[in-house]
Amino acid sequence: MKITIIGSGYVGLTTGACFAEVGHEVLCVDNNQAKIARLLKGDIPIYEPGLEEIVLKNVASGNLRFTTSTEEGVQNGEVIFIAVPTPPNDDGSVDLRFIEKVAREISPAIDSYKVIVDKSTVPVNTGEKVAETIKRYAPDADFDVVSNPEFLREGCAVSDLMNPDRIVIGANSDRALALMKKVYEPFMAPILVTDINSAELIKHAANSFLALKISYINAVSAVCEATGADIEMVAEGIGSDKRIGRSFLNAGLGYGGSCFPKDIAAFIAISDQLGTPFDLLKEVERINVNQLERFIERIRKKLWVLQDKKIAVWGLSFKPDTDDVRCSVAIELVEKLVAEGAQITAYDPQGAENAKTLPIGSKIQFADCAEDAAKDAEALIIATEWPQFASADFAKVRDSMLAPLIFDGRNLLDPRKMAQLGFEYHGIGRAPIDSPDASQSS
C-alpha cells in the first residue's frame, strides 16, 4: 500500500520505517527542513536500537522516502497517519495545535478517498474535531477518520512495532476499517476493533495503569525501607501472581519520559473536564514526585551538606537504550542536586549530547566513560539502568572515589557484591548495606 506519515519524529519515523520494512511504500513528511535534509543524507536524528538499519535499507530499496511537502504526502497516500507532537499545556491538558494545523493543511490536497489516522496520543473526541476541521476547509472531501494509538516503548520500539501485542483500530466506517486491516495484514497480530472514542481512551488508560503500578511499588518500597524488608523479594512475590504480573513492578526513582507524565496529566485533565475527577491518578502523580524527594533526602542524610560535594551520576536518559532526556527523572535529580550546590560529573552512553543542550548542561561536567565520572567523587548515583553499568570495573571505581558510597536509584546492582567490594550501598526499598573493612576487599 501507499502510506503517508505526517510528522517524522520518534513515532512517525519509527512507524514509517517499520511499515516500509513489511513492504508498504511509505512517504514521511515533516515541516522541519533540517530534519528532512539529515534523513535524506542517511543521518538518523534519534537513537533507537535497530532503527538506523531498517531506515537505510528501505531508503535504498525505494520503500521509504522523505519530503517537506504536505500536499505531496496527501496525494501520495491511500492512508495518511498523523504523528505530530501533542505536548502538554500548563494545566496538564493536551496542546492540539499541531493536530489542528495538519487537519487544515491536508484538507485542500484531498483529491480522492483517504483514511486519516490519528497516530498521536490525543484526548477522547479528537477524531471528531479532526473530521469537523477537514469538512470546514474541504466540504466535498471524501475521507474517514480513524484512531490507531501507538504503544511503543523507547529502547525497543522497532520490536514493538514489528511484533505488537495488539493493534487497536477505532473506526466508524467499514470502508476505512478494511483499509486499516490491509495496512496491518503483514504484522500477524491480534486486532481490536472499537469505535473511535474508545480507541482514543485506550492509550491514556493503558499508560495511566502502568504508571499506577510503578507508583504502587514505589509506595511499597518506602514501607520496605522503614521495616528492613527487601522490595525485590516483595515485588517478585507480588508479580508471581499471574493476575498481576512482574512487569512495571521495579522500584526506582519514579516514572518519567515523554509519555507517562504527559499522558497521566492529560487523563486527569480530561476527567476533570468531563466532570468525573480521577483522584486515584492524582495520587499516582503525588507518589511519583515524592519518590525522587525521598531519594534525595537519603543522599542529604548521608552527605549532610550537598554544597561543594562532588557527586558522580551514571545515566541521564529517562530509560536505557534511548538518547531521550525529555522529562527524565535523572535530569530532574541532577537539577535538584546542582541547585543545592553539588558538583556533578555525569555519564550516559547515548543521552549525554542531548543533555548538553539543556539548561543544566552548562552547569555540570560530562565524562567520557562511567569510570571517569566516578573519579574523586564522594558518592556515585545510578540514575538510569543501562545494563553496561552493572558490568563496570567496580574495584577501579572504588579506588578512584574519595568515598566508596553508592546510591542505586534503579536497584541495578547486587547489594552484597557491592559491599564485598568495599562500598556502602543504598538502594530503593532495600536496607542499607555497610561495606566490610575496605582494606580487606579486592
N, C-alpha and C positions, 0 to 999 in steps of 0.2 A: 504494500500500500504506500501511497504518498502521504507523508505525515509532516506537519509543521509544528515546531516548538517555539513559542514566543517567550523569550527570556532564556538566556544561556548562562545562568548562574549555576549554583550547585545542583539543584533539582533538574533544571532544564537540560543542562549539558549531559548529566549522567543518564537521564531518561532518554534523550536523543541518541546517545551513543549505544545504549542497550537495544533500543528499537532497531537501529541500523545493524547491530550485530546479529539479530534474528532475521534479517533480510528485507526490512522496510527501507524505503527511500526517504531519508529524513533531511529536512532543511531547518536549521536552528537560526533564529532571528534574535538580534539584540541591538538596542539603540546605542550601546557603548562601542564606538568605533575602535577604540584602542583594544578592547577585549576581542572583538571580531578579527582585528588585524593580527593579534597574537595567535588566535586559533587557526587562522589561515596559514600561519607560518609553522604550525605544529607545536606551538608553545601552550601547554595546558595551564590555565591560571590558578587551578586549585590542586591540592594533593589528595588523592583518593586511590587506595590500592587497586591496581588493575585498570584504572580509567584511561591512563595515557595510552596503553597498548591498544585498547579497542577503538579509541578515537583515531589514532594514526592508521590503524588497519582499515577502518571503514571510510576514512577520508581518501585513502589510496584506492579503494575499490569503487569509490563514487557513491556509496550508500549514504554518506554523511557530508553535508555541505553547510556553509555559514554565510549569512548575509545581514546587512543592516536595514534592509527594505521590508517593512511590514506588508506592503502591497504585494511584493513578490512572494512572501510567505503565504499569504491568504490564497493567492491564485494557484500556488503550488499544491497545497494540501487538501486531501479529502477530509481529514480530521485535523483540527487545529487545537493544540494544547496551550493553555495559558499557564506559564510557570514563572510569574514575576514575583518580586518580594511583596510580602504583606506584613510590614513592620508594625510594632505596637504604638499606639498613641500614649500620651502621658497618663491617661486614666486606665490603661490596660486594654482598651478596645482596639480593634484592628483598623489600621490605616489602609483603606481600599482605593486610594488614588490611582495606583498603578494598574489595578484591575479595571477600573472605570476608564482609564486612558486607553488601554488596549481595546476594550469593547468599542470605544468611539472610533479608534483608528482602523480597526478591521472592517467596520460597517460598510463604508463605501466600496471596499475592494471585493465584497462577496458577490461573485458572478455566477455561482451555481450552488447546489445544495452543500452545506457544510455542517459538520458537527463541531461545535465549540465546546472544549473541555476545560473545566476548572481543575487544574492540577495543583495550584497553590492552595495552601491551607487557608480557608475562608470561613467566616461565620455562616450559620444557617440562614437561608433565604438569599444568599448572594447570587445564586444561579438565576433567581427571578429578576434580580436587579440587572444582571448582565443581559438577559433577554430583553428587558424593557429598554435598556440603553441602545442595543443594536436596532430594535424596531424604531426607536425615536430617530436615529440617524440614517436608517435604511429601511423604510416601511415595507418595501417589496422583497426584502432579502429572504431567501429560503434557507432556513437553518434550524438546528435544535441545540439546546444547551445541555451538557451532561456534567455531572460531578464524578471525578475519579481521583480521590485523595491518594497521596503518596505515603508510604510507610518506610521510608529509607532511614537507615542508621548510618551516620557518618562513620567511616572506617571500614564498613562492609556494604556500602551502597550498591556496588556492582553485583555482588552476590545476592543482595536482597531483591534487586530488580530482575535478575535472571532466574532466581528461584524463590518467588514470592510465596508467603504463607497463604495469602488470599488476594484476590483482586476485587475491589469494590467499585461497582458501576451504578451510579444513581442516574436513572434515565426515565423520562415520562413519555418516550416515543419508541415504538418498536423499530422504526427505521434507524434511529440513532443507535439503539441497543445492538442491532445486527452489525453495524459497522464497528462498534467498540469491541464486540466479541471477535470480529475478524482481526482487529489490531492485536488482541491478546491471545489469539489462537496458538502462536508458536510457543507460548510460555508454559503450557500444560499445568496450570494452577487452578484451584477452585475459584469460581467466580460467584460473588454475592451480588445479586441484582436488587436494588432498592429504588425508592423514589429519590429525587434529588435532595430534598431536605434531610432525609435520614443519612444519606451518604456524607453530607457536609457535617453532620453532628458526629459521625463515627470517628473521624480523625481527632477532634478535640476531646471526645470522651475517652478514646484509647490512650492518648498521651497523658491525660489527666489521671487515669487509673494507674499508669506506670509510675507517674510522679508520686502518687499516693503510696505505692509500695515502697518507693525509696524513702519518703519521709517517715513511713511507719517503721522501717528497720532502723532508721537513724534515731527515732524516738526510743526504740528499744535499746539502742547502743548506749544511750545515756543511763538507762537503768542498769545495764551491764557494768558500766564504769563505776556506778555507785555501790554495786554489790560484789564485784570481783568475778562475775560471770564472763564468759567469752562469747562475743557476738557472733564469731564464725561458727561456733558449735550450735548456738541458738538458731542462727539462720539456716544451717543445714537441717536441723530438726524440723523447723517450720517448712522449709522448701521441699522436704521429702514427702510431704503430703501432696498427692497428685492434684488435689483441688486448688492448691496454692502455687506450687512450682518454685524452683530456686532462682529463676531469673529476676533481676531487679531487686534482689534482697541482699545487696552488697553495701554494708555501711561505709560511709565516707564523708566527704566534705559537703555533700548535697548535690542536687542536680543543677546543671547549667546548660550552656549551648544555645544554639539559635532557635530551638523548637520548644523544649519543655517550659522555660519561664514565660515565653511569649504565649504559648497555647493555653497554659493554665490561667494566666491573666485574662486572656481573651474569653475563655469559657466562663470565668467568674463575671466578666463584664456582660457577656451575652445573657447569662442567667439573671443578673440584676436588671437588665433592660427589659427582660420578659416578665419581671415580677416574681421570679422563682429563685430567690437567693441561694447560692450554693456555698453554704457556710463551711462545709467539710473541706472544700478546696482552699478556702481562706486559711484554714488551719494547716493544710499541707504547705502553703507558702510560708506561714509563720515558722513552722518547724524547720523548713529549709534555710531560712535566714538565721535562725538560732543555732543551727548545726555548725556553721562557719564561726560564729561568735564563740561558741563553746570551745572549739579547737584553738582559736587564737588565745583564749583565756588560759588554756593549759600551757601554751608557749610562754605567756606572760608569767604564769605562776612559777615556771622553772627558771626563766632567764631574769625575772624580776623587772628590770627596766629594758625596753627594747631599743632605746636611743643608743645609736652607735654600735649596736650588736651586728656582727657580720653573720648573715644567715644565707645558706645555700638553698635554692628551690629547684627541685627537679620536676619539670613539667609545667607548661604554660597553656597548651591547648586544652579544650574542655573535656577531651577524652583522647585515648590513644588512637593511632593510625589516621590522624587528620591534622591539618595545619590550621584548623579553625579555632580562633581565640575569641569569637563572639560570645558574650555573656559567659565567659569561662570563670568558674569558681576559683581556679588557680590564679587568674589575673586579679580577681577581686581580693583574694588573700594577699597577694603581693602589694596591691594598692593600700590595704589597711596596714600592713607592716611598715611600708615606707612612710605612711602618714604618722607613724609613731617614732620615726627616726631610724629605723633599721636600715642597714646597708645590705642590699640584696644582690647576690650573684646567681643568675638563673641559667638553666639549660633546658632546651626542648629539641628533640630530634627533627621536628618539622615546623613547629609553631613559632620559632624564635623570630624569623623575619617579619611575620605578621605582627608579633608583639612589639617589635621595634617601631612600628608605625603608630602605635597607640600613645596617648599622653604619658603613660607610665614608662614607656620605652626609653625615654631620655633620663629617667631617674634611677635606673638600675644598670648593673653590669651584666653582660652576656658572656658565657663561657663557650668554648669550642667542644667540650665534652663534659659528661657528668662528673667525672673525677676532678677535672679542673675547677668546676664550680664549687666543690666542697673544700678546696684548699683554704686553710686558716679560718674556716667557719666555726662558729660557736654552736651551731645547730644545723641540721640538714632536714629539710621538709620534702616529703614525697607528695606532690600535689596532683600529678596525673599518672595513671597506672600504665605507663609504657612498659611492655614486657622486658625490654633490654635493661631497665633499671634494676630488675631483680638479679641480673647476672653480672652486675658491676663488680669490680675488684674492691670489695669492702675492706680488706686488710689495708690496701693502699689508701682508701678513703679515710679509714680510721687514723692512720699515721699522719695524714696531711691536715686533719682537722685540729683546731685549737681545743675543742672538747668533743668527745665521741657521743653525740646526742642526736637521736633520730626521732622526728615526729612523722609518722607514716599516716598521711591523710587518706590513703586508699587501701590500707591493710594489704599492701603488696608483698611485704617481706615476712619472713618467718621470725617471730619474736625471739624464740630460743636460739636460733642460729645467730641472730644479731647480738644477743647477749654473750654467747660463746666467743664471738669475735671482739668483744670488749666494748660494745655500745650500750648505752642506756636507751631503751626503746619505749616509745609511746605510740600506740595505735588508736584506732577508733573502736570503742566498746571492748577494749582489752585492758586488763590490769597492767600497769607499768612494770617492765622487767628491767631490773638493775643488772649491770654487767658484773661479772666476777672481776677480780683484780686484773686490770688491763695488762699488767706486765706479764701475767701468766697466759694470756691469749695469743693466738697466732693466726 
